Amino acid sequence: MKKIIPSNPLLIAACGPQFYLPETKDRPAQIVVSTYTQDGCIEELQEEAKRRGVAFRLKSVETDLGWEIFLFPFYKGYKCTGEVTGPLKQ
């Protein structure tokens, strides 16, 4: 008999979005990260772009600090989006 372990909703809330959206005919590729602070968001975006070997242009920095602020330190309230402009120049 298999045991089912319920997932903890706080752990799910702790995982903020961090992903790469591939290029389409309508828009360039994008990198999206989330962090606790605005400065941290931009730094994380720079690190992710460096890991992927691409250059980017900052498209937006958004914050969603409504009632979710009560989930701190589990909720990452800043989301940065960067548009990939090409390969990283050495």
Contacts in CASP RR format, 6 or more apart in sequence:
PFRMAT RR
TARGET T0000
AUTHOR 0000-0000-0000
METHOD contacts of the structure
MODEL  1
MKKIIPSNPLLIAACGPQFYLPETKDRPAQIVVSTYTQDGCIEELQEEAK
RRGVAFRLKSVETDLGWEIFLFPFYKGYKCTGEVTGPLKQ
10 71 0 8 1.000
10 74 0 8 1.000
13 71 0 8 1.000
13 74 0 8 1.000
13 75 0 8 1.000
14 74 0 8 1.000
14 75 0 8 1.000
14 76 0 8 1.000
16 34 0 8 1.000
16 76 0 8 1.000
17 32 0 8 1.000
17 33 0 8 1.000
17 34 0 8 1.000
17 79 0 8 1.000
18 32 0 8 1.000
18 33 0 8 1.000
18 34 0 8 1.000
18 44 0 8 1.000
18 48 0 8 1.000
19 31 0 8 1.000
19 32 0 8 1.000
20 29 0 8 1.000
20 30 0 8 1.000
20 31 0 8 1.000
20 32 0 8 1.000
20 48 0 8 1.000
20 52 0 8 1.000
21 29 0 8 1.000
21 30 0 8 1.000
21 31 0 8 1.000
21 32 0 8 1.000
22 29 0 8 1.000
23 29 0 8 1.000
23 84 0 8 1.000
27 83 0 8 1.000
28 83 0 8 1.000
28 84 0 8 1.000
28 85 0 8 1.000
29 54 0 8 1.000
29 83 0 8 1.000
29 84 0 8 1.000
30 59 0 8 1.000
30 81 0 8 1.000
30 82 0 8 1.000
30 83 0 8 1.000
30 84 0 8 1.000
31 45 0 8 1.000
31 48 0 8 1.000
31 49 0 8 1.000
31 52 0 8 1.000
31 54 0 8 1.000
31 56 0 8 1.000
31 81 0 8 1.000
31 82 0 8 1.000
31 84 0 8 1.000
32 79 0 8 1.000
32 80 0 8 1.000
32 81 0 8 1.000
32 82 0 8 1.000
33 41 0 8 1.000
33 44 0 8 1.000
33 45 0 8 1.000
33 48 0 8 1.000
33 79 0 8 1.000
33 80 0 8 1.000
34 41 0 8 1.000
34 76 0 8 1.000
34 77 0 8 1.000
34 78 0 8 1.000
34 79 0 8 1.000
34 80 0 8 1.000
35 41 0 8 1.000
35 43 0 8 1.000
35 44 0 8 1.000
35 76 0 8 1.000
35 77 0 8 1.000
35 78 0 8 1.000
35 80 0 8 1.000
36 72 0 8 1.000
36 73 0 8 1.000
36 76 0 8 1.000
36 77 0 8 1.000
36 78 0 8 1.000
37 78 0 8 1.000
38 61 0 8 1.000
38 63 0 8 1.000
38 78 0 8 1.000
40 78 0 8 1.000
41 61 0 8 1.000
41 78 0 8 1.000
41 79 0 8 1.000
41 80 0 8 1.000
42 58 0 8 1.000
42 61 0 8 1.000
42 80 0 8 1.000
44 80 0 8 1.000
45 56 0 8 1.000
45 58 0 8 1.000
45 80 0 8 1.000
45 82 0 8 1.000
49 55 0 8 1.000
49 56 0 8 1.000
49 82 0 8 1.000
49 84 0 8 1.000
49 88 0 8 1.000
50 88 0 8 1.000
53 87 0 8 1.000
53 88 0 8 1.000
54 84 0 8 1.000
54 85 0 8 1.000
54 86 0 8 1.000
54 87 0 8 1.000
54 88 0 8 1.000
55 84 0 8 1.000
55 85 0 8 1.000
55 86 0 8 1.000
55 87 0 8 1.000
55 88 0 8 1.000
55 89 0 8 1.000
56 82 0 8 1.000
56 83 0 8 1.000
56 84 0 8 1.000
56 85 0 8 1.000
57 82 0 8 1.000
57 83 0 8 1.000
57 85 0 8 1.000
58 80 0 8 1.000
58 81 0 8 1.000
58 82 0 8 1.000
59 81 0 8 1.000
59 82 0 8 1.000
59 83 0 8 1.000
60 79 0 8 1.000
60 80 0 8 1.000
60 81 0 8 1.000
60 82 0 8 1.000
61 78 0 8 1.000
61 79 0 8 1.000
61 80 0 8 1.000
61 81 0 8 1.000
62 78 0 8 1.000
62 79 0 8 1.000
62 80 0 8 1.000
62 81 0 8 1.000
63 77 0 8 1.000
63 78 0 8 1.000
63 79 0 8 1.000
64 77 0 8 1.000
64 79 0 8 1.000
65 77 0 8 1.000
68 75 0 8 1.000
68 77 0 8 1.000
69 75 0 8 1.000
69 77 0 8 1.000
END
